[in-house]
Amino acid sequence: MELDKIKEILDKEPEEAVDEMLEEVEKRYGEIPYIINFMKDMPELFISRMIYENSVMREFKRMDPRTVELICIAVASALRCEHCLKTHVRVAKRLGISREEIFDSVLIASTVSTAAVLAEGTRSVDTVLNESDNDMSSTCSICNINSGLPDED
């Protein structure tokens, strides 16, 4: 979100700013999500959250709205947030995203989630069961997580 737009919002009366932001949310989502509706009577929280959310999710130009919604679906699936997931599936449907694309997003999330569970679980098992053998120095160059695998020679 551009700084001029943020200044414009902050210069308004809180109730007016909230009302305008709610209208914009309804235009984009086709509905007012529960959390946003819940916070609307707390302008000091609502306005700052919506400025941040709009800056990250709606205003930048590096990703198109379809990609953003597919990411939202994947994350909501991985976090097992049924309410967020249903909201973002409805938004995806309004954007014309196919059932197959939505499902692919869920499949990707499940794969990453499963890998995270396995990684954490196996590391814990190895750490506890091999306490004297804790020299695991093979670290992932991407995520900086120790794989627990021996270094290659």
Contacts in CASP RR format, 6 or more apart in sequence:
PFRMAT RR
TARGET T0000
AUTHOR 0000-0000-0000
METHOD contacts of the structure
MODEL  1
MELDKIKEILDKEPEEAVDEMLEEVEKRYGEIPYIINFMKDMPELFISRM
IYENSVMREFKRMDPRTVELICIAVASALRCEHCLKTHVRVAKRLGISRE
EIFDSVLIASTVSTAAVLAEGTRSVDTVLNESDNDMSSTCSICNINSGLP
DED
1 51 0 8 1.000
1 54 0 8 1.000
1 55 0 8 1.000
1 59 0 8 1.000
2 59 0 8 1.000
6 51 0 8 1.000
9 17 0 8 1.000
9 20 0 8 1.000
9 21 0 8 1.000
9 47 0 8 1.000
9 51 0 8 1.000
10 17 0 8 1.000
10 47 0 8 1.000
12 20 0 8 1.000
14 43 0 8 1.000
14 44 0 8 1.000
14 47 0 8 1.000
15 43 0 8 1.000
17 43 0 8 1.000
17 47 0 8 1.000
18 40 0 8 1.000
18 43 0 8 1.000
18 46 0 8 1.000
18 47 0 8 1.000
21 46 0 8 1.000
21 47 0 8 1.000
21 50 0 8 1.000
22 32 0 8 1.000
22 36 0 8 1.000
22 40 0 8 1.000
24 54 0 8 1.000
25 32 0 8 1.000
25 33 0 8 1.000
25 36 0 8 1.000
25 50 0 8 1.000
26 32 0 8 1.000
28 58 0 8 1.000
28 91 0 8 1.000
29 87 0 8 1.000
29 90 0 8 1.000
29 91 0 8 1.000
29 94 0 8 1.000
30 90 0 8 1.000
30 91 0 8 1.000
30 94 0 8 1.000
31 87 0 8 1.000
31 90 0 8 1.000
33 83 0 8 1.000
33 87 0 8 1.000
34 83 0 8 1.000
34 87 0 8 1.000
36 46 0 8 1.000
36 50 0 8 1.000
39 45 0 8 1.000
39 46 0 8 1.000
39 49 0 8 1.000
40 46 0 8 1.000
57 68 0 8 1.000
57 72 0 8 1.000
58 65 0 8 1.000
58 68 0 8 1.000
63 71 0 8 1.000
65 95 0 8 1.000
66 92 0 8 1.000
66 95 0 8 1.000
66 96 0 8 1.000
66 97 0 8 1.000
69 88 0 8 1.000
69 91 0 8 1.000
69 92 0 8 1.000
69 95 0 8 1.000
69 97 0 8 1.000
70 92 0 8 1.000
70 97 0 8 1.000
70 101 0 8 1.000
70 102 0 8 1.000
70 104 0 8 1.000
70 105 0 8 1.000
71 105 0 8 1.000
72 84 0 8 1.000
72 88 0 8 1.000
72 91 0 8 1.000
73 85 0 8 1.000
73 88 0 8 1.000
73 89 0 8 1.000
73 92 0 8 1.000
73 102 0 8 1.000
73 105 0 8 1.000
73 106 0 8 1.000
73 109 0 8 1.000
74 105 0 8 1.000
74 106 0 8 1.000
74 108 0 8 1.000
74 109 0 8 1.000
74 112 0 8 1.000
75 84 0 8 1.000
75 109 0 8 1.000
76 84 0 8 1.000
76 85 0 8 1.000
76 88 0 8 1.000
77 85 0 8 1.000
77 105 0 8 1.000
77 106 0 8 1.000
77 109 0 8 1.000
77 110 0 8 1.000
77 113 0 8 1.000
78 109 0 8 1.000
78 110 0 8 1.000
78 112 0 8 1.000
78 113 0 8 1.000
89 102 0 8 1.000
92 101 0 8 1.000
92 102 0 8 1.000
119 145 0 8 1.000
123 146 0 8 1.000
123 148 0 8 1.000
126 136 0 8 1.000
126 148 0 8 1.000
127 134 0 8 1.000
136 146 0 8 1.000
136 147 0 8 1.000
136 148 0 8 1.000
136 149 0 8 1.000
137 146 0 8 1.000
137 151 0 8 1.000
138 146 0 8 1.000
138 147 0 8 1.000
138 148 0 8 1.000
138 149 0 8 1.000
138 150 0 8 1.000
138 151 0 8 1.000
139 145 0 8 1.000
139 146 0 8 1.000
139 147 0 8 1.000
140 146 0 8 1.000
140 147 0 8 1.000
END
